[in-house]
Amino acid sequence: MLRRNLSRKGQLYSAFGARGLSITDSLTRWGTERLAKTKEKNFIEQLQSLSSGKPYSMADWKVSIEGQVSSWRSYIPGVSGSAEMEQLKSYKKIMDSMSDTELSKPENIKGPARERIARESGENIDDVARVIFSFRQSLVLREWLLLKKKNGEALPETEVELQQMQETDQRLKGIAQRIL
């Protein structure tokens, strides 16, 4: 009798496992869904911040990156070591090595300052240049969003929508040429 019950429990477990109903699968699915929702929420918050019309500096961008690096999702196995998270951590180290003046006017960060920032952050000069360029790209995005908002045009609600809008909007090229 006991053997038959164990056999049935084994069959039951196998049936649940085969259908993807194991506890591990459920937790993984829940974590993935939660991570996607958090990423969407962060995206919307960043777009709102960029399109708010308030002054925007590299110091503001740094706060945004710090929030992403220190969020709960950065501790999830697989996320903490992802290429995206490693890049954000590198950006944070570089910006932590900048002075307040450099954060407020990154366009003035030239050779000697870039070398100092690279040395203090433990990163290389190309990485410092990449951070500055990435910030300037966020300025392009900001100006484009402000233009769309001013003209009463719809703003993107997802990353996919953002990419689609950027691919079709010719004004973005002119903005990028002026800022970059």
One Martini backbone bead per residue (centre of mass of N, CA, C, O) as a GRO file, in nm:
protein
  180
    1MET     BB    1   0.060   0.062  -0.023
    2LEU     BB    2   0.298   0.258   0.015
    3ARG     BB    3   0.421   0.212  -0.261
    4ARG     BB    4   0.177   0.317  -0.423
    5ASN     BB    5   0.177   0.608  -0.306
    6LEU     BB    6   0.460   0.683  -0.396
    7SER     BB    7   0.406   0.638  -0.690
    8ARG     BB    8   0.187   0.853  -0.713
    9LYS     BB    9   0.360   1.089  -0.620
   10GLY     BB   10   0.563   1.062  -0.848
   11GLN     BB   11   0.356   1.106  -1.073
   12LEU     BB   12   0.262   1.379  -0.976
   13TYR     BB   13   0.534   1.519  -0.990
   14SER     BB   14   0.587   1.457  -1.287
   15ALA     BB   15   0.342   1.609  -1.392
   16PHE     BB   16   0.420   1.884  -1.283
   17GLY     BB   17   0.703   1.900  -1.411
   18ALA     BB   18   0.605   1.864  -1.709
   19ARG     BB   19   0.416   2.137  -1.679
   20GLY     BB   20   0.576   2.357  -1.506
   21LEU     BB   21   0.494   2.322  -1.164
   22SER     BB   22   0.726   2.379  -1.014
   23ILE     BB   23   0.870   2.571  -0.787
   24THR     BB   24   1.102   2.672  -0.959
   25ASP     BB   25   0.932   2.762  -1.200
   26SER     BB   26   0.756   2.961  -1.046
   27LEU     BB   27   0.986   3.143  -0.941
   28THR     BB   28   1.109   3.212  -1.211
   29ARG     BB   29   0.858   3.336  -1.338
   30TRP     BB   30   0.813   3.552  -1.121
   31GLY     BB   31   1.092   3.691  -1.149
   32THR     BB   32   1.067   3.763  -1.449
   33GLU     BB   33   0.810   3.933  -1.428
   34ARG     BB   34   0.916   4.134  -1.217
   35LEU     BB   35   1.157   4.235  -1.382
   36ALA     BB   36   0.994   4.344  -1.621
   37LYS     BB   37   0.826   4.547  -1.456
   38THR     BB   38   1.067   4.705  -1.344
   39LYS     BB   39   1.185   4.787  -1.616
   40GLU     BB   40   0.936   4.941  -1.713
   41LYS     BB   41   0.926   5.141  -1.478
   42ASN     BB   42   1.208   5.263  -1.524
   43PHE     BB   43   1.154   5.360  -1.809
   44ILE     BB   44   0.922   5.554  -1.743
   45GLU     BB   45   1.076   5.727  -1.535
   46GLN     BB   46   1.297   5.821  -1.733
   47LEU     BB   47   1.111   5.956  -1.939
   48GLN     BB   48   0.985   6.156  -1.742
   49SER     BB   49   1.248   6.293  -1.664
   50LEU     BB   50   1.339   6.377  -1.955
   51SER     BB   51   1.036   6.522  -2.016
   52SER     BB   52   1.001   6.754  -1.786
   53GLY     BB   53   1.209   7.023  -1.831
   54LYS     BB   54   1.418   6.994  -1.644
   55PRO     BB   55   1.707   7.014  -1.548
   56TYR     BB   56   1.997   6.831  -1.698
   57SER     BB   57   2.247   6.615  -1.573
   58MET     BB   58   2.493   6.400  -1.487
   59ALA     BB   59   2.392   6.383  -1.195
   60ASP     BB   60   2.112   6.272  -1.270
   61TRP     BB   61   2.215   6.023  -1.420
   62LYS     BB   62   2.363   5.901  -1.180
   63VAL     BB   63   2.116   5.852  -1.002
   64SER     BB   64   1.984   5.654  -1.196
   65ILE     BB   65   2.213   5.444  -1.193
   66GLU     BB   66   2.223   5.396  -0.889
   67GLY     BB   67   1.934   5.280  -0.874
   68GLN     BB   68   1.996   5.032  -1.054
   69VAL     BB   69   2.238   4.912  -0.892
   70SER     BB   70   2.067   4.914  -0.597
   71SER     BB   71   1.862   4.734  -0.671
   72TRP     BB   72   1.717   4.430  -0.617
   73ARG     BB   73   1.790   4.308  -0.905
   74SER     BB   74   2.110   4.306  -0.862
   75TYR     BB   75   2.078   4.025  -0.673
   76ILE     BB   76   2.014   3.849  -0.901
   77PRO     BB   77   2.082   3.580  -1.042
   78GLY     BB   78   2.229   3.689  -1.356
   79VAL     BB   79   2.213   4.003  -1.315
   80SER     BB   80   2.470   4.089  -1.154
   81GLY     BB   81   2.654   3.957  -1.413
   82SER     BB   82   2.565   4.120  -1.629
   83ALA     BB   83   2.651   4.331  -1.875
   84GLU     BB   84   2.466   4.564  -1.792
   85MET     BB   85   2.552   4.578  -1.490
   86GLU     BB   86   2.855   4.615  -1.537
   87GLN     BB   87   2.826   4.882  -1.686
   88LEU     BB   88   2.687   5.042  -1.460
   89LYS     BB   89   2.917   5.006  -1.255
   90SER     BB   90   3.129   5.148  -1.424
   91TYR     BB   91   2.985   5.419  -1.449
   92LYS     BB   92   2.974   5.477  -1.148
   93LYS     BB   93   3.278   5.480  -1.092
   94ILE     BB   94   3.339   5.711  -1.281
   95MET     BB   95   3.140   5.925  -1.154
   96ASP     BB   96   3.267   5.908  -0.865
   97SER     BB   97   3.545   6.047  -0.993
   98MET     BB   98   3.388   6.302  -1.017
   99SER     BB   99   3.323   6.612  -1.005
  100ASP     BB  100   3.082   6.843  -0.979
  101THR     BB  101   3.178   7.003  -1.225
  102GLU     BB  102   3.192   6.759  -1.420
  103LEU     BB  103   2.889   6.681  -1.388
  104SER     BB  104   2.784   6.969  -1.494
  105LYS     BB  105   3.048   6.970  -1.726
  106PRO     BB  106   3.143   6.726  -1.938
  107GLU     BB  107   3.257   6.892  -2.187
  108ASN     BB  108   3.530   6.969  -2.002
  109ILE     BB  109   3.643   6.682  -2.034
  110LYS     BB  110   3.970   6.619  -2.069
  111GLY     BB  111   4.254   6.454  -2.080
  112PRO     BB  112   4.357   6.485  -1.776
  113ALA     BB  113   4.079   6.422  -1.651
  114ARG     BB  114   4.040   6.145  -1.780
  115GLU     BB  115   4.289   6.017  -1.653
  116ARG     BB  116   4.207   6.057  -1.358
  117ILE     BB  117   3.939   5.906  -1.368
  118ALA     BB  118   4.055   5.638  -1.460
  119ARG     BB  119   4.246   5.594  -1.224
  120GLU     BB  120   4.033   5.621  -0.986
  121SER     BB  121   3.831   5.391  -1.114
  122GLY     BB  122   3.993   5.159  -1.286
  123GLU     BB  123   3.971   5.258  -1.567
  124ASN     BB  124   3.957   5.361  -1.889
  125ILE     BB  125   3.951   5.615  -2.114
  126ASP     BB  126   3.735   5.492  -2.299
  127ASP     BB  127   3.522   5.464  -2.073
  128VAL     BB  128   3.494   5.762  -2.016
  129ALA     BB  129   3.405   5.840  -2.300
  130ARG     BB  130   3.152   5.654  -2.298
  131VAL     BB  131   3.000   5.799  -2.074
  132ILE     BB  132   2.981   6.074  -2.210
  133PHE     BB  133   2.837   5.973  -2.463
  134SER     BB  134   2.590   5.849  -2.321
  135PHE     BB  135   2.492   6.113  -2.205
  136ARG     BB  136   2.455   6.258  -2.477
  137GLN     BB  137   2.239   6.060  -2.573
  138SER     BB  138   2.036   6.143  -2.351
  139LEU     BB  139   2.010   6.434  -2.462
  140VAL     BB  140   1.886   6.358  -2.728
  141LEU     BB  141   1.640   6.219  -2.613
  142ARG     BB  142   1.536   6.459  -2.452
  143GLU     BB  143   1.493   6.659  -2.685
  144TRP     BB  144   1.298   6.478  -2.842
  145LEU     BB  145   1.082   6.452  -2.621
  146LEU     BB  146   1.025   6.755  -2.591
  147LEU     BB  147   0.931   6.796  -2.882
  148LYS     BB  148   0.695   6.599  -2.875
  149LYS     BB  149   0.549   6.734  -2.639
  150LYS     BB  150   0.518   7.019  -2.766
  151ASN     BB  151   0.355   6.880  -3.025
  152GLY     BB  152   0.158   6.648  -2.901
  153GLU     BB  153   0.302   6.386  -2.901
  154ALA     BB  154   0.359   6.071  -2.860
  155LEU     BB  155   0.494   5.874  -2.622
  156PRO     BB  156   0.671   5.630  -2.526
  157GLU     BB  157   0.606   5.309  -2.336
  158THR     BB  158   0.841   5.148  -2.472
  159GLU     BB  159   1.129   5.030  -2.600
  160VAL     BB  160   1.014   4.945  -2.872
  161GLU     BB  161   0.871   5.210  -2.935
  162LEU     BB  162   1.120   5.386  -2.926
  163GLN     BB  163   1.271   5.252  -3.161
  164GLN     BB  164   1.054   5.298  -3.375
  165MET     BB  165   1.044   5.608  -3.355
  166GLN     BB  166   1.347   5.661  -3.413
  167GLU     BB  167   1.352   5.530  -3.703
  168THR     BB  168   1.119   5.749  -3.821
  169ASP     BB  169   1.258   6.010  -3.699
  170GLN     BB  170   1.433   6.270  -3.854
  171ARG     BB  171   1.497   6.473  -3.616
  172LEU     BB  172   1.709   6.307  -3.460
  173LYS     BB  173   1.954   6.355  -3.639
  174GLY     BB  174   1.981   6.662  -3.589
  175ILE     BB  175   2.014   6.645  -3.285
  176ALA     BB  176   2.267   6.464  -3.285
  177GLN     BB  177   2.452   6.654  -3.448
  178ARG     BB  178   2.441   6.887  -3.233
  179ILE     BB  179   2.535   6.717  -2.968
  180LEU     BB  180   2.764   6.506  -3.082
   0.00000   0.00000   0.00000
